[in-house]
Amino acid sequence: MSEAARKLDYETIWGGEEELSVLTFNLNGETFAIEAIVVQEILDLLPETHVPGSKSFVSSVINFRGKVIPLADIRLAFGMDATETTIDSRIVVIELDLDDEATLIGLRTDKVNEVTTLPKLASEPPPSVGMRWRADYINCLVKRGGEFIIVPNLHAIFSSKRDRTGAAQVPN
């Protein structure tokens, strides 16, 4: 991703505001934050159904209020190892506009922390070198206390890529 495109993603998430309301959660010891406005519900773990032939990080579906929705483990998109669920594991149901369609997606998390605000002044775009993850999968990093909070670019992670049959493909 070009530096200009990364800067555009960074500016878009803030939308001219000085603070961003987010839900923070943990994945493999890292703290992530997603915009609170996209969060529909936080659920205890639910029975999931594996979908044969699906991509590794969206390999199952769950029943959410009578709708079948994909269950994603975005740690796999970031190249992290999958982990066992614990008593703190939760599913965060989000709604994203993908290909001009409101799409519900469940995100598997290790632990949900809090709803909070992050200041734009403490944020910066991801560095173009030295990152262990794809820079286009990260909107920004926000320094809080002695740690960095990662704000993922969910649209980049879940953007549809069409295969020859026209079926939506999600990155590995």
Secondary structure, 3 states (H helix, E strand, C coil): CCHHHHHHHHHHHHCCCCEEEEEEEEECCEEEEEEHHHEEEEECCCCCEECCCCCHHHCEEEEECCEEEEEECHHHHCCCCCCCCCCCCEEEEEEEEECCEEEEEEEEECEEEEEEEEEHHHEECCCCCCCCCCHHHEEEEEEECCEEEEEECHHHHHCCEECCCCCEECCC
